[in-house]
């Protein structure tokens, strides 16, 4: 069992990696990829800024009602290559299916 602090940190890294790699770019696909509740996915997206990860929502052209996708503009101080290289281990620690 990992600590709440560690799981929160790893969850943020993994969600950012899922978005940046194109595997999951909206809340429904994040929920499907991780099994986390919708509210947890939304809270995790909002918390990425606490790690200086610049994640923005891009509204789909011509659509309404928050239809679109998230995109990582900057990983800030986080090494995105390290996260990608360790994504399977992170998913395993969080007990998420491996993407």
N, C-alpha and C positions, 0 to 999 in steps of 0.2 A: 504494500500500500504506500503510495507516495503522498507527500504533504499537500495541503491545499495550496500553499504558495507555489510549489513546484508544478502541480497540475495546472494551475491558472497560467503560469508562465509558458509551459509547454503547449497548452491549448491555444494560446495566442500565436505562438510561433507556427503551429500546425495549420491554423486557420489562415494565417497570412500566406503560408506556402501553398495551400490548396487554391487560394485565390490567384496568387502570382503564377502558378503553374497551369491555370485554366481548368483544373479538375473540378472546382466548385466556385462559382462566382456570384451566387445569390444565396439568400437565406435558405430556401427549400433545398438547394443542392448541398449546402453545408450540413444541414440536418441529415440528409440522406447519406452523405459521405462519412459522417461521424457518429450518428445515432444520438447526438445531444439534443435536448429539447430546444424548440424554436427560440424561447426566451434566452436561453444560455448562448445560443448562436448570436442573437442580436446584441446581448451584453458583451460578448467577446469581440465582436466587430467594433463596438463603441470603445472598448478598452485598448485597442491596438495603438491608439494615440499615446497612451501612457508609456509605451515602449519606443516612442518616436517613429512608429511605423505609420507612414502616410497612406491611408487607405481611403479612397473616395468612391462614392456611388455615382455611376454614370447612367442617367436616364436614357432609356432606349428612344431613339428618334421616332417621333410621331405617336408615342404611346403615353398612357396615363397611369395613375395609381401606382407609382413606384415600380414600374416595370423597367428593368435594366440589370446592370451588373456592377459588382465591386471590382476595383482595380487598385493594385499597389503602385503608388507613384515613387515611393522611396522606403527602403528598409531602415533608414536612419543608422544607428550604430550596430544593428544586427547583421551578421554575415549570412546572407540569403543562401549562398552556396553550401555553407555548413548545415543549415536547416534542411536543404534539399537532400544532402548526402545522408542525413540522419532521420529523414522523415519516417521511414519504416519503424525504426526504434522508438521514435516519439509516439507514433500511432499505437504501438504495442504497449508502451508504458501507460498511455491513456485508455487502453482497452478499446480503441477504435479499430474498425476494419482498415486494413492497409490499402491505401489508394494506389 
